[in-house]
Amino acid sequence: MTESAESSASEYCEEKFVIAVSGLPGSGKSTLAKLLAKELRLRYVSSGALFRRLAKERGMTLLEFTKLAEKDYSIDRMIDNEARKEAMKGCVVVDGHIAGWILKDLAHVKVYLYAPREVRVSRIAARDGKSLEDALKEVIERDRSESKRFKEIYGIDVNDLTVFDICINTATFGIEETLRITLEAVREVARKKLKDRAHKQG
């Protein structure tokens, strides 16, 4: 990172910047969120990682834990409350399927990533060392379950993307291109924020 880039990055933490990255499993949200956090010197928080950790602690597979979450809404509420607590501290990039919705009043920039199901399945199979058949089963079940849970718990329609500032097809754009597009959006928001503050102070 250049000296000017380092200076710019430090401003995001000074401004308590919050970025929410959402998307279905295998969309690339965690990869992007980690890169954004590193580039902008922000903290990184993953709702999905917490969900997977809880599943592991209970000795359950993701699918088993997903089915449990359909019966026990306290699991999602606890995870999402943690995301909000971290966002309220500022200086953070939060990734999660519904991060954009639950942080819509806290996030300065909300990003949604998507890709065709077959692309997501291929990524998950490669990432987790699963067969395509097992990965497809997992994706179908998680998509169905999460859509149902978030509608019933929060009234969120995961197909309504109007809350987001930018939506990117990660099957069309590679991770470096996706990062560049997102960084430009973040920088534009930061410029407007600083301009508005200077106007108020003037």
DATALIN-V597596 format. One record per backbone hydrogen bond with DSSP energy under -1.0 kcal/mol. CO is the residue of the C=O (numbers start at 1). NH is the residue of the N-H. If there is no record, write none. Layout:
# DATALIN-V597596
co->(CO:CO)
nh->(NH:NH)
This chain:
# DATALIN-V597596
co->(2:3:4:5:6:7:10:11:12:13:17:18:18:19:20:21:22:24:28:29:30:31:32:33:34:35:36:37:43:45:46:47:48:49:50:51:52:53:54:55:56:61:62:63:64:65:66:68:68:72:73:74:75:76:77:78:79:80:81:82:83:84:87:91:92:93:94:95:96:98:99:101:103:103:109:110:110:111:112:114:116:117:118:119:120:121:122:123:124:125:131:132:133:134:135:136:137:138:139:140:141:142:143:144:145:146:147:148:149:150:150:157:161:166:168:169:174:175:176:177:178:179:180:181:182:183:184:185:186:187:188:189:190:191:192:193:194:195:196:197:198)
nh->(6:7:8:9:10:11:14:15:17:16:92:108:109:94:111:96:113:27:32:33:34:35:36:37:38:39:40:42:93:95:50:51:52:53:54:55:56:57:58:60:59:65:66:67:68:69:70:71:72:75:77:78:79:80:81:82:83:84:85:86:87:88:90:43:19:45:21:47:99:102:103:104:106:107:20:165:166:22:168:170:120:121:122:123:124:125:126:127:128:130:135:136:137:138:139:140:141:142:143:144:145:146:147:148:149:150:151:152:153:154:156:160:164:112:114:173:178:179:180:181:182:183:184:185:186:187:188:189:190:191:192:193:194:195:196:197:198:199:200:201:202)
